Amino acid sequence: MKIIIAPDSFKESLSALEAADAIERGFTSVFPDADCRKLPMADGGEGTVRSLVDATNGWITEQVVTGPLGESVKAFLGMMGDGKTAVIEMAAASGLHLVPVEKRDPLATTTRGTGELIAAALDAGAERLIIGIGGSATNDGGAGMIQALGGRLLDESGREIGPGGGALSQLASIDVSGLDPRIYHVKLEVACDVDNPLTGPRGAASVFGPQKGATADMVNALDQHLAHFADVAEKALGTTFRETEGAGAAGGLGWSLLAFLQAELKRGIDIVLEAVDFENEVQDADLVITGEGRIDSQTIYGKTPIGVAKAAKSYDVPVIGIAGSISRDSGAVYQHGIDALFSIVPGAVPLEDAFEHAAEYMERTARDIAASIKLARTMFLI
């Protein structure tokens, strides 16, 4: 029996690999000869680096880079087991969690640290870059990233503009002649699960600015500054991506990755599935077990369990979903490839208990699933 074990992380309790390990222990306690293939998963957000590194026996390195407010922060990047694919979470360098609530100001925050992580990946010999762009503190259109990679964003006096979305109003010209040429020789894939354009009512500033600390007046200013940035860039590059789906992701970072770095924006779960060679692994599988911390009606919108289930259903492989909690509206997932759901929590327990004993509960649930399969085989001579 071949079992694909492909969970996402269970936030605040288990990494994706820890969850997969617990499921394997439970399942093999009933089926000791089962061929369990552990493929830790993620959807392009937090935990993507760890999941891809764990799934491919890669490694993580720390880097000191420029934080959102210009301070030094300790970030990280992952190298997958092939030694050629680097994985970056932009939030590690430019994330909202790095900025105290009282200091959140998208007029000032910069993506420079993200550019520095990309440069570090190039220094490490990466031939492929996977970048997750969720959780940003920024609204600078990726200007800081471009500057960190050697592009020059100049004001009327020919001087570099400062950091943040506010400084974009001073932009007069762009010089990309010094942009790191190595970037054009790597395959650059961006995990992006939003379809917002760069500007306008659904743009980066309007939709995402307020959660980063922008007032109504700041939103209007940031939207105008991004439009101005795009105007100047289009003259320099001869291309336009401002209306492309995902251009508004991460405060316009999606647009810069498209316009300046020739990146490809894809659904996060699709990038991860491809990176771990999921399709090849699942073709001859007997069962897939996936999961995440909570499964509800929102799970169907690009979350890991549904991405895994849809890929498995291409080969008619049954799929079981495991979660810490299952909502009343979770039945929506049955129409998207998941055949059965199990909660690992044994009744009403304090949240702290659920987190502390998550691995134990996961293992027990996996054991019960395996025992049910064994019982069904015995009863129905399957």
C-alpha positions as CSV (number, residue, x, y, z in Angstrom):
1,M,0.0,0.0,0.0
2,K,1.4,3.4,-1.1
3,I,0.3,6.4,1.0
4,I,1.1,10.0,0.1
5,I,1.2,12.1,3.2
6,A,1.0,15.7,2.2
7,P,-0.2,18.1,4.9
8,D,0.3,21.8,5.4
9,S,1.6,23.1,8.7
10,F,-0.7,23.3,11.6
11,K,-0.1,26.9,12.7
12,E,1.4,27.4,16.2
13,S,1.7,23.6,16.8
14,L,3.3,21.5,14.0
15,S,5.4,22.1,10.9
16,A,4.2,20.3,7.8
17,L,7.0,17.8,8.3
18,E,6.1,17.2,12.0
19,A,2.5,16.7,10.9
20,A,3.6,14.2,8.2
21,D,5.8,12.3,10.7
22,A,2.9,12.0,13.2
23,I,0.6,10.7,10.5
24,E,3.2,8.2,9.3
25,R,3.6,6.9,12.9
26,G,-0.1,6.4,13.3
27,F,-0.6,4.7,10.0
28,T,2.3,2.4,10.1
29,S,1.3,1.2,13.6
30,V,-1.5,-0.6,11.8
31,F,0.1,-1.1,8.4
32,P,3.8,-1.5,9.2
33,D,4.7,-2.4,5.6
34,A,2.9,0.6,4.1
35,D,5.0,2.7,1.7
36,C,4.6,6.1,3.2
37,R,5.8,9.0,1.0
38,K,6.0,12.2,3.1
39,L,5.6,15.4,1.0
40,P,5.3,18.4,3.4
41,M,3.2,21.0,1.7
42,A,2.5,24.8,1.7
43,D,0.4,27.2,-0.3
44,G,3.1,29.8,-0.9
45,G,2.6,31.7,2.3
46,E,4.3,31.3,5.7
47,G,6.0,28.0,6.0
48,T,6.7,27.5,2.3
49,V,10.5,27.6,2.7
50,R,10.4,25.1,5.6
51,S,8.0,22.7,3.7
52,L,10.0,22.7,0.5
53,V,13.3,22.3,2.3
54,D,12.0,19.5,4.4
55,A,10.3,17.7,1.4
56,T,13.6,17.7,-0.6
57,N,16.2,17.4,2.1
58,G,17.5,20.9,1.5
59,W,18.7,23.5,4.0
60,I,18.0,26.9,5.3
61,T,20.5,29.8,5.7
62,E,20.1,33.0,7.7
63,Q,20.8,36.4,6.2
64,V,21.0,39.8,7.8
65,V,19.0,42.2,5.5
66,T,17.3,45.5,5.5
67,G,14.0,45.4,7.3
68,P,10.8,47.2,6.4
69,L,11.7,50.3,8.3
70,G,15.4,50.3,7.3
71,E,16.7,48.5,10.3
72,S,18.8,45.3,10.1
73,V,16.7,42.1,10.6
74,K,17.7,38.4,10.5
75,A,15.9,36.8,7.7
76,F,16.4,33.4,5.9
77,L,16.2,31.6,2.6
78,G,16.0,28.0,1.7
79,M,17.9,25.8,-0.8
80,M,16.0,22.8,-2.0
81,G,17.8,19.4,-2.2
82,D,18.8,19.9,-5.8
83,G,21.1,22.7,-4.7
84,K,19.9,24.8,-7.6
85,T,16.4,26.0,-6.4
86,A,16.2,28.8,-3.8
87,V,13.0,29.5,-1.9
88,I,12.2,32.9,-0.4
89,E,9.4,34.2,1.7
90,M,9.4,38.0,1.2
91,A,7.7,38.3,4.6
92,A,11.0,37.1,6.2
93,A,12.6,40.4,5.2
94,S,9.7,42.7,4.5
95,G,6.8,41.3,6.5
96,L,4.1,43.0,8.5
97,H,5.0,41.0,11.6
98,L,8.4,42.9,11.6
99,V,6.7,46.2,12.2
100,P,5.1,47.1,15.5
101,V,1.5,48.2,15.1
102,E,2.2,51.8,16.2
103,K,5.0,52.1,13.5
104,R,3.1,50.7,10.5
105,D,3.4,53.2,7.7
106,P,3.4,52.1,4.1
107,L,4.6,55.5,3.0
108,A,7.9,54.6,4.7
109,T,8.3,50.8,4.5
110,T,10.6,49.2,1.9
111,T,11.1,45.9,0.1
112,R,14.9,46.4,0.0
113,G,15.4,43.4,2.2
114,T,13.5,41.2,-0.3
115,G,15.9,42.3,-3.0
116,E,18.8,41.5,-0.7
117,L,17.5,38.0,-0.2
118,I,17.2,37.5,-4.0
119,A,20.8,38.7,-4.3
120,A,21.9,36.2,-1.7
121,A,20.1,33.4,-3.5
122,L,22.0,34.4,-6.7
123,D,25.2,34.4,-4.8
124,A,24.4,30.9,-3.6
125,G,24.3,29.7,-7.3
126,A,20.5,29.4,-7.6
127,E,19.2,28.7,-11.1
128,R,15.6,28.8,-10.1
129,L,13.9,31.1,-7.6
130,I,10.6,30.5,-5.9
131,I,9.3,33.6,-4.0
132,G,6.2,33.7,-1.8
133,I,4.9,37.2,-1.5
134,G,2.3,37.1,1.2
135,G,2.3,39.0,4.5
136,S,4.0,42.2,3.3
137,A,4.4,45.4,5.3
138,T,5.1,47.4,2.2
139,N,3.4,49.5,-0.5
140,D,6.4,50.6,-2.5
141,G,5.7,48.7,-5.7
142,G,8.9,46.7,-5.2
143,A,11.0,49.8,-5.6
144,G,13.3,48.8,-2.7
145,M,13.8,45.4,-4.2
146,I,14.8,46.9,-7.5
147,Q,17.3,49.3,-5.9
148,A,18.8,46.4,-3.9
149,L,19.4,44.5,-7.1
150,G,21.2,47.4,-8.8
151,G,18.4,49.4,-10.5
152,R,18.5,53.1,-10.0
153,L,15.3,55.1,-9.3
154,L,16.2,58.8,-9.7
155,D,14.6,62.1,-8.9
156,E,14.8,65.3,-11.0
157,S,18.3,66.0,-9.7
158,G,19.6,62.5,-10.7
159,R,19.7,61.3,-7.1
160,E,18.3,58.0,-5.7
161,I,14.9,58.4,-4.2
162,G,14.4,57.3,-0.6
163,P,12.6,54.3,0.7
164,G,8.9,53.6,0.9
165,G,5.8,54.3,-1.1
166,G,5.9,58.0,-0.2
167,A,9.2,58.5,-2.0
168,L,7.7,57.3,-5.3
169,S,6.2,60.7,-5.9
170,Q,9.8,62.1,-6.4
171,L,10.6,59.5,-9.2
172,A,11.6,61.1,-12.5
173,S,13.6,58.4,-14.3
174,I,14.7,54.8,-14.0
175,D,18.0,53.3,-15.0
176,V,18.1,49.5,-15.2
177,S,21.5,49.2,-16.8
178,G,23.0,48.2,-13.4
179,L,20.4,45.6,-12.6
180,D,22.1,42.3,-11.6
181,P,22.3,40.4,-14.9
182,R,22.1,37.1,-13.2
183,I,18.4,37.6,-12.6
184,Y,17.7,37.1,-16.2
185,H,19.3,33.7,-16.2
186,V,17.2,32.1,-13.5
187,K,13.7,30.8,-13.7
188,L,11.7,33.0,-11.4
189,E,8.3,31.8,-10.1
190,V,6.2,33.9,-7.7
191,A,3.6,32.3,-5.4
192,C,0.6,34.7,-5.7
193,D,-2.9,33.8,-4.8
194,V,-4.6,37.2,-5.3
195,D,-5.8,38.7,-8.6
196,N,-5.6,42.5,-7.8
197,P,-4.2,44.9,-10.3
198,L,-1.6,47.4,-9.3
199,T,-3.8,50.5,-8.9
200,G,-7.4,51.5,-8.7
201,P,-10.3,50.5,-6.5
202,R,-9.0,46.9,-6.4
203,G,-5.3,47.9,-6.4
204,A,-2.5,47.4,-3.9
205,A,-3.1,50.5,-1.9
206,S,-6.9,50.5,-1.8
207,V,-7.4,46.8,-0.8
208,F,-4.3,46.1,1.2
209,G,-3.0,49.5,2.4
210,P,-5.3,49.9,5.5
211,Q,-4.1,46.6,7.1
212,K,-0.6,48.0,6.8
213,G,-1.4,51.2,8.6
214,A,-2.6,53.4,5.8
215,T,-5.3,56.1,6.5
216,A,-7.8,57.0,3.8
217,D,-5.6,60.0,2.7
218,M,-2.6,57.7,2.6
219,V,-4.4,55.2,0.4
220,N,-5.2,57.8,-2.1
221,A,-1.6,59.1,-2.1
222,L,-0.1,55.6,-2.4
223,D,-2.4,54.7,-5.3
224,Q,-1.3,57.9,-7.1
225,H,2.4,57.1,-6.4
226,L,2.1,53.6,-7.7
227,A,0.5,54.9,-10.9
228,H,3.3,57.4,-11.3
229,F,5.9,54.6,-10.7
230,A,4.2,52.5,-13.4
231,D,4.1,55.5,-15.8
232,V,7.9,56.1,-15.4
233,A,8.7,52.4,-15.6
234,E,6.7,51.9,-18.8
235,K,8.7,54.5,-20.5
236,A,12.0,52.9,-19.4
237,L,11.0,49.3,-20.1
238,G,8.5,49.6,-22.9
239,T,6.1,47.2,-21.2
240,T,3.1,47.4,-19.0
241,F,1.8,45.0,-16.4
242,R,-0.3,47.3,-14.2
243,E,-3.6,45.5,-15.0
244,T,-2.1,42.0,-14.8
245,E,-3.8,39.8,-12.2
246,G,-1.5,39.7,-9.1
247,A,0.3,42.9,-10.0
248,G,-1.1,44.5,-6.8
249,A,0.1,41.7,-4.6
250,A,2.4,42.6,-1.7
251,G,2.0,46.3,-2.2
252,G,2.8,46.2,-5.9
253,L,5.8,43.8,-5.5
254,G,4.0,41.5,-7.9
255,W,4.1,44.2,-10.5
256,S,7.8,44.9,-10.1
257,L,8.6,41.2,-10.3
258,L,6.7,41.0,-13.6
259,A,7.9,44.2,-15.1
260,F,11.5,44.3,-14.1
261,L,12.5,40.7,-13.4
262,Q,10.4,38.8,-15.9
263,A,8.8,36.6,-13.3
264,E,5.9,34.3,-13.7
265,L,3.1,34.6,-11.2
266,K,1.4,31.3,-10.2
267,R,-0.9,29.9,-7.6
268,G,1.2,29.0,-4.5
269,I,0.0,25.5,-4.1
270,D,0.7,24.7,-7.8
271,I,4.3,25.8,-7.4
272,V,4.8,23.6,-4.4
273,L,3.1,20.6,-6.0
274,E,5.4,20.9,-9.0
275,A,8.5,21.5,-6.8
276,V,8.0,18.3,-4.9
277,D,7.1,16.3,-8.0
278,F,3.7,15.5,-6.6
279,E,2.2,14.3,-9.9
280,N,4.8,11.7,-10.4
281,E,4.5,10.4,-6.8
282,V,0.7,10.2,-6.7
283,Q,0.1,8.3,-10.0
284,D,0.4,4.9,-8.4
285,A,-0.7,5.8,-4.9
286,D,-3.5,4.0,-3.0
287,L,-4.4,6.9,-0.7
288,V,-3.5,10.6,-0.1
289,I,-3.7,12.1,3.4
290,T,-3.6,15.9,3.6
291,G,-4.6,18.6,6.1
292,E,-4.2,21.9,7.8
293,G,-5.0,23.6,11.0
294,R,-8.6,24.4,10.1
295,I,-10.8,23.2,7.3
296,D,-13.8,25.3,6.4
297,S,-15.6,26.7,3.4
298,Q,-12.6,29.0,2.7
299,T,-10.4,26.0,2.2
300,I,-11.6,25.6,-1.4
301,Y,-10.0,28.9,-2.4
302,G,-6.5,27.8,-3.2
303,K,-5.6,26.3,0.2
304,T,-3.3,23.3,0.4
305,P,-5.8,20.5,1.0
306,I,-7.8,21.3,-2.1
307,G,-4.7,21.7,-4.3
308,V,-3.5,18.3,-3.1
309,A,-6.9,16.8,-3.6
310,K,-7.4,18.1,-7.1
311,A,-4.0,16.8,-8.1
312,A,-4.8,13.4,-6.6
313,K,-8.2,13.2,-8.3
314,S,-6.5,13.4,-11.7
315,Y,-5.5,9.8,-11.0
316,D,-8.6,8.8,-9.1
317,V,-6.8,8.5,-5.8
318,P,-9.0,8.8,-2.7
319,V,-8.1,11.7,-0.4
320,I,-8.6,12.1,3.4
321,G,-8.4,15.5,5.1
322,I,-7.2,15.9,8.7
323,A,-7.6,19.1,10.6
324,G,-7.3,20.6,14.0
325,S,-10.8,21.9,13.7
326,I,-13.5,21.3,11.1
327,S,-16.2,24.0,10.7
328,R,-19.9,23.4,10.1
329,D,-19.5,24.6,6.5
330,S,-16.5,22.3,5.8
331,G,-18.7,20.1,3.6
332,A,-17.9,22.4,0.7
333,V,-14.6,20.5,0.3
334,Y,-16.4,17.3,-0.7
335,Q,-17.1,18.9,-4.0
336,H,-13.4,19.6,-4.6
337,G,-11.8,16.2,-4.2
338,I,-11.7,15.4,-0.5
339,D,-13.6,12.2,0.3
340,A,-13.5,12.2,4.1
341,L,-12.6,14.6,7.0
342,F,-11.3,13.9,10.4
343,S,-10.6,16.3,13.3
344,I,-7.7,15.4,15.5
345,V,-9.0,17.1,18.6
346,P,-10.6,14.6,21.1
347,G,-13.6,16.7,22.1
348,A,-13.6,20.1,23.8
349,V,-10.1,20.8,25.0
350,P,-8.4,24.1,25.8
351,L,-6.5,25.6,22.9
352,E,-3.2,25.4,24.8
353,D,-3.8,21.6,25.2
354,A,-4.6,21.2,21.5
355,F,-1.4,22.9,20.5
356,E,0.8,21.1,23.1
357,H,-0.5,17.6,22.2
358,A,-1.0,18.1,18.5
359,A,1.5,15.5,17.4
360,E,-0.1,12.9,19.8
361,Y,-3.6,13.7,18.6
362,M,-2.5,13.6,15.0
363,E,-0.8,10.2,15.4
364,R,-3.9,8.8,17.2
365,T,-6.2,10.0,14.4
366,A,-4.0,8.6,11.7
367,R,-4.0,5.3,13.6
368,D,-7.8,5.2,13.7
369,I,-8.0,6.0,10.0
370,A,-5.7,3.1,9.2
371,A,-7.6,0.8,11.6
372,S,-10.9,1.7,9.9
373,I,-9.4,0.8,6.5
374,K,-8.1,-2.5,7.9
375,L,-11.5,-3.3,9.4
376,A,-13.3,-2.4,6.1
377,R,-10.9,-4.7,4.2
378,T,-11.7,-7.5,6.7
379,M,-15.4,-7.1,6.6
380,F,-15.8,-6.6,2.9
381,L,-12.8,-8.7,1.8
382,I,-11.4,-5.7,-0.1
